Amino acid sequence: MGRILLTGCNGQLGRAIQKEYASENVDFVCTDVVESTGITVLDITKVEDVLAFVRSTKPDVIINCAAHTNVDQCEEQWELAYQINAIGPRNLSIAATDVNAKLIHVSTDYVFDGNGTRPYTEFDAVGPVSAYGKTKLEGERFVQAFAQKYFILRTAWLYGDGKNFVKTMLRLSESHDEVNVVCDQLGSPTSAEELARTIHYLEGTDNYGLFHATCEGDTNWADFAEEIFRLAGRTVKVNHVTSEEYKKMNPASANRPAYSILENYMLKLTSDFQMDDWHSAIKKYLTEIG
């Protein structure tokens, strides 16, 4: 096995990827924005730094898990979000082409406007409604423009080893008898472990292009919360509220797509690979974290 340069290695997906490859002889070059043991600080927004680092480490594959993912903060930090979510992937694409490396870039369901009535395929028109979605879409476009051997994976509602909706619900259940959760936003909860498994599969192929990569099935946030509490044995009432009601309670929250169910069309069309159902994935996750 060759060398993999991993950006955002301390995030949920970065950790899941390292775990996914643990049984293989992979030389990981782990980078993030905060220095720690065994991790190199790499600012992906600086093209000369990225080029110099990639030329010196000569990876066979670059997996980009770095992103500004705080959807609300992106509204107030447009330039920073653009630098990380768009310019960063651009720089990594230029560097990947320079050393003839494969680039795997992670994108989001937020590139869609959320007005759909059926699961979005990779061929549907995009139209992001938030700064986060807009900057992530620009990142996709830069990858397509500058990388020669690339995989773009759009995912959604990700949870893993880190801060996420599942852990927030479990934390709230320790001090609340009831919680308010949005019920009119539809999507597919996806475990970082399943996404890492998908990345691992695609990385070993030359099946380049744009892919949707979410766990099978769909739900809404309120029903997802109820399933989390049920599986965890927590007695908490979930009050189903609309996005409009939630916005009134939290005026600073950014617009989010109401419908962002993704169809893993290209995965199914071009391979026999299939991601797990979201019910099975969340059950496994909760068992693992105890």
Secondary structure, DSSP 8 states (H G I E B T S, - for coil): --EEEEESTTSHHHHHHHHHTTTS--EEEEEESS-BTTBEE--TT-HHHHHHHHHHH--SEEEE------HHHHHH-HHHHHIIIIIHHHHHHHHHHHHT-EEEEEEEGGGS-S--SS-B-TTS-----SHHHHHHHHHHHHHHHH-SSEEEEEE-SEESSSS-HHHHHHHHHTT-SEEEEE-S-EE--EEHHHHHHHHHHHHTS---EEEE---BS-EEHHHHHHHHHHHHT---EEEEE-HHHHHHH-TT-----SB--B--HHHHHH-S----BHHHHHHHHHHHH-
